[in-house]
Amino acid sequence: MASLKYWLWLTTRKGLRPEHAVRLLEHFGTPEGAYFADPGEYDLLSDLPLPVRTALQEKHLAEAEGILADCERLGLRILTLGDADYPDRLKNIYDPPAVLYVKGRLPAFDEEIAVAVVGSRRPSEYGKRMAGRLGLELAREGALVVSGIAQGLDTEAVRGALKGGGPVVSVLGCGIDVAYPRENRFLYEDVAATGALLSEYPPGTPPEGWHFPVRNRIISGVSLGVVAVECGVRSGTMTTVRQALDQDRDVFAVPGNADAPMSEGPNRLIQQGARLVTCARDVLREYEDRFPGKVRRPVPLSGEEAAARLEPRAEEPEEKHTEDAEKAVDKSPERAYIDRSALTDDQIELLAALEEKKLLADDLIELTQIPARRVLSALTMLQVQGHVAERPGRRFEALVRLKTE
């Protein structure tokens, strides 16, 4: 306990950023080393901003001791970068948090298929359904769902995962004892009871706007991959995606209508190479071999059971469309015919190649001699339009037929 106060002293220095804390620990070895250093030693770290070097000369420990008392009162654990159970997955990012405050049971992240589900705070009904369904399916099938706990898609993903019976980790942009938004205070309790709430901010810290982009690196940092459900091209979700890419994490995206504002971000990501997902299986097949025994295959929920768990706010025409399309594929002569004029040349060639059998993307590239990037882009748009579906084994199947000219 004695050394914890030095970790808290270090991380509460005014103007100190996470990468500054890492730099100080690299130089001094421990927070105690930084605390007891001669003031002149701070000036040797010329890469640190002057205000930070000045703040390091303030040796008062009252704030740190107050935080320790608050954590004891609230039943919070303090996890430091020096602890053996600090996740390696998070430790190895550029700017890991030197301290994490934890409420609940900290999972062994490095042994889990941790998947972040993120998205807009102002989603469409479609986005809400997809976030809730992904959370539900991921939890039922063995993943650890990670998210924020803001209004919108964070809330839907967390609720879905809880209803799926799995643990959830929510990373906050405020103190763990500060429920934000206020209406989610009961959700905070549910997450802490089944999983964990994490924050790098001490108890009592209000939800400042700039905290959330900083917080997002932790969401991606503890995860293997990030699923973007709905977002604009300039949004906090896209910040999380960029951080995930910087951290060498996988990026997945849920497709949406081409003219839907909240699908602009995910559709753009898919064009740029993100993996298209419509269900948890699309995500988990990426990790099944790396984590043997983790992925479960429960009896699928019926439509009524899933609806009862997720309490949808509206009917789900998108899912009905998919079911109808799959039924049509079972009887290939009954597949609908579509006009070529509505398609690009690349899309026409791909549908023609898929006329009689399912094929891998590599097979399509070889058959059509279309460059790989264009094949992937055309396949993405065909899936968004409901003309093509990806089947197990990453084989693509046409759901429609081309009208003869």
Solvent accessible surface area in square Angstrom, and as a share of the most:
residue,aa,sasa,rsa
1,M,162,0.73
2,A,75,0.58
3,S,47,0.31
4,L,36,0.18
5,K,50,0.21
6,Y,28,0.11
7,W,27,0.10
8,L,0,0.00
9,W,1,0.00
10,L,0,0.00
11,T,43,0.25
12,T,31,0.18
13,R,21,0.08
14,K,173,0.73
15,G,51,0.49
16,L,29,0.14
17,R,135,0.49
18,P,27,0.17
19,E,36,0.16
20,H,22,0.10
21,A,2,0.02
22,V,27,0.16
23,R,78,0.28
24,L,1,0.00
25,L,22,0.11
26,E,125,0.56
27,H,79,0.35
28,F,34,0.14
29,G,53,0.51
30,T,65,0.38
31,P,3,0.02
32,E,50,0.23
33,G,26,0.25
34,A,1,0.00
35,Y,26,0.10
36,F,138,0.58
37,A,10,0.08
38,D,88,0.45
39,P,67,0.42
40,G,39,0.38
41,E,62,0.28
42,Y,0,0.00
43,D,80,0.41
44,L,129,0.64
45,L,1,0.01
46,S,90,0.58
47,D,91,0.47
48,L,4,0.02
49,P,56,0.35
50,L,114,0.57
51,P,90,0.57
52,V,1,0.01
53,R,38,0.14
54,T,70,0.41
55,A,5,0.04
56,L,0,0.00
57,Q,84,0.37
58,E,89,0.40
59,K,63,0.27
60,H,150,0.67
61,L,32,0.16
62,A,75,0.58
63,E,99,0.44
64,A,2,0.02
65,E,88,0.40
66,G,34,0.33
67,I,12,0.06
68,L,28,0.14
69,A,59,0.46
70,D,44,0.23
71,C,3,0.02
72,E,147,0.66
73,R,164,0.60
74,L,52,0.26
75,G,59,0.57
76,L,18,0.09
77,R,101,0.37
78,I,17,0.09
79,L,0,0.00
80,T,5,0.03
81,L,26,0.13
82,G,59,0.57
83,D,44,0.23
84,A,113,0.88
85,D,74,0.38
86,Y,4,0.01
87,P,6,0.04
88,D,79,0.41
89,R,30,0.11
90,L,0,0.00
91,K,73,0.31
92,N,123,0.63
93,I,14,0.07
94,Y,169,0.64
95,D,26,0.14
96,P,5,0.03
97,P,1,0.01
98,A,5,0.04
99,V,4,0.02
100,L,1,0.01
101,Y,3,0.01
102,V,3,0.02
103,K,78,0.33
104,G,45,0.43
105,R,143,0.52
106,L,31,0.15
107,P,12,0.07
108,A,55,0.43
109,F,3,0.01
110,D,60,0.31
111,E,112,0.50
112,E,36,0.16
113,I,0,0.00
114,A,0,0.00
115,V,0,0.00
116,A,0,0.00
117,V,0,0.00
118,V,8,0.04
119,G,12,0.11
120,S,15,0.10
121,R,77,0.28
122,R,196,0.72
123,P,22,0.14
124,S,49,0.31
125,E,68,0.31
126,Y,43,0.16
127,G,0,0.00
128,K,46,0.19
129,R,29,0.11
130,M,11,0.05
131,A,0,0.00
132,G,4,0.04
133,R,45,0.16
134,L,1,0.00
135,G,0,0.00
136,L,3,0.01
137,E,39,0.17
138,L,0,0.00
139,A,1,0.00
140,R,44,0.16
141,E,27,0.12
142,G,10,0.09
143,A,3,0.02
144,L,1,0.00
145,V,0,0.00
146,V,0,0.00
147,S,0,0.00
148,G,0,0.00
149,I,4,0.02
150,A,6,0.05
151,Q,72,0.32
152,G,14,0.14
153,L,0,0.00
154,D,13,0.06
155,T,7,0.04
156,E,20,0.09
157,A,0,0.00
158,V,0,0.00
159,R,92,0.34
160,G,0,0.00
161,A,0,0.00
162,L,36,0.18
163,K,74,0.31
164,G,10,0.10
165,G,70,0.67
166,G,4,0.04
167,P,44,0.28
168,V,0,0.00
169,V,0,0.00
170,S,0,0.00
171,V,0,0.00
172,L,4,0.02
173,G,1,0.01
174,C,2,0.01
175,G,0,0.00
176,I,8,0.04
177,D,68,0.35
178,V,39,0.22
179,A,23,0.18
180,Y,70,0.27
181,P,11,0.07
182,R,157,0.57
183,E,115,0.51
184,N,5,0.03
185,R,86,0.31
186,F,127,0.53
187,L,13,0.06
188,Y,13,0.05
189,E,106,0.48
190,D,69,0.36
191,V,0,0.00
192,A,17,0.13
193,A,87,0.67
194,T,65,0.38
195,G,2,0.02
196,A,0,0.00
197,L,3,0.01
198,L,1,0.00
199,S,0,0.00
200,E,30,0.14
201,Y,24,0.09
202,P,30,0.19
203,P,18,0.12
204,G,49,0.47
205,T,24,0.14
206,P,71,0.45
207,P,44,0.27
208,E,77,0.34
209,G,59,0.57
210,W,162,0.57
211,H,6,0.03
212,F,23,0.10
213,P,56,0.36
214,V,38,0.22
215,R,16,0.06
216,N,8,0.04
217,R,7,0.03
218,I,1,0.00
219,I,3,0.02
220,S,0,0.00
221,G,0,0.00
222,V,0,0.00
223,S,0,0.00
224,L,18,0.09
225,G,0,0.00
226,V,0,0.00
227,V,0,0.00
228,A,0,0.00
229,V,0,0.00
230,E,2,0.01
231,C,1,0.00
232,G,17,0.16
233,V,32,0.18
234,R,217,0.79
235,S,34,0.22
236,G,42,0.41
237,T,11,0.06
238,M,17,0.08
239,T,29,0.17
240,T,2,0.01
241,V,2,0.01
242,R,128,0.47
243,Q,38,0.17
244,A,0,0.00
245,L,106,0.53
246,D,126,0.66
247,Q,24,0.11
248,D,129,0.67
249,R,40,0.15
250,D,35,0.18
251,V,9,0.05
252,F,0,0.00
253,A,0,0.00
254,V,1,0.00
255,P,12,0.08
256,G,7,0.07
257,N,99,0.51
258,A,83,0.64
259,D,127,0.66
260,A,28,0.22
261,P,101,0.63
262,M,53,0.24
263,S,1,0.01
264,E,80,0.36
265,G,0,0.00
266,P,0,0.00
267,N,17,0.09
268,R,98,0.36
269,L,10,0.05
270,I,9,0.05
271,Q,82,0.36
272,Q,116,0.51
273,G,58,0.56
274,A,16,0.13
275,R,93,0.34
276,L,23,0.12
277,V,0,0.00
278,T,58,0.34
279,C,37,0.22
280,A,0,0.00
281,R,48,0.18
282,D,20,0.10
283,V,0,0.00
284,L,0,0.00
285,R,60,0.22
286,E,40,0.18
287,Y,1,0.00
288,E,50,0.22
289,D,136,0.70
290,R,146,0.53
291,F,29,0.12
292,P,111,0.70
293,G,82,0.78
294,K,68,0.29
295,V,20,0.12
296,R,121,0.44
297,R,165,0.60
298,P,45,0.29
299,V,125,0.72
300,P,112,0.70
301,L,40,0.20
302,S,50,0.32
303,G,58,0.56
304,E,134,0.60
305,E,89,0.40
306,A,24,0.18
307,A,42,0.33
308,A,75,0.58
309,R,87,0.32
310,L,36,0.18
311,E,121,0.54
312,P,53,0.33
313,R,127,0.46
314,A,49,0.38
315,E,150,0.67
316,E,46,0.21
317,P,83,0.52
318,E,70,0.31
319,E,46,0.21
320,K,126,0.53
321,H,99,0.44
322,T,67,0.39
323,E,95,0.43
324,D,68,0.35
325,A,13,0.10
326,E,70,0.31
327,K,136,0.58
328,A,27,0.21
329,V,20,0.12
330,D,119,0.61
331,K,122,0.52
332,S,42,0.27
333,P,105,0.66
334,E,115,0.52
335,R,16,0.06
336,A,62,0.48
337,Y,117,0.44
338,I,29,0.14
339,D,72,0.37
340,R,68,0.25
341,S,100,0.64
342,A,83,0.65
343,L,19,0.10
344,T,78,0.45
345,D,112,0.58
346,D,22,0.11
347,Q,9,0.04
348,I,32,0.16
349,E,80,0.36
350,L,0,0.00
351,L,2,0.01
352,A,54,0.42
353,A,27,0.21
354,L,3,0.01
355,E,44,0.20
356,E,144,0.64
357,K,126,0.53
358,K,90,0.38
359,L,11,0.05
360,L,59,0.29
361,A,19,0.15
362,D,104,0.54
363,D,43,0.22
364,L,0,0.00
365,I,45,0.23
366,E,128,0.57
367,L,108,0.54
368,T,22,0.13
369,Q,140,0.62
370,I,8,0.04
371,P,72,0.45
372,A,48,0.37
373,R,173,0.63
374,R,119,0.44
375,V,0,0.00
376,L,93,0.46
377,S,35,0.23
378,A,9,0.07
379,L,3,0.02
380,T,9,0.05
381,M,39,0.17
382,L,0,0.00
383,Q,30,0.13
384,V,27,0.16
385,Q,76,0.34
386,G,15,0.15
387,H,35,0.15
388,V,4,0.02
389,A,18,0.14
390,E,51,0.23
391,R,38,0.14
392,P,111,0.70
393,G,53,0.51
394,R,114,0.42
395,R,102,0.37
396,F,17,0.07
397,E,23,0.10
398,A,1,0.01
399,L,14,0.07
400,V,14,0.08
401,R,32,0.12
402,L,12,0.06
403,K,98,0.41
404,T,122,0.71
405,E,189,0.85
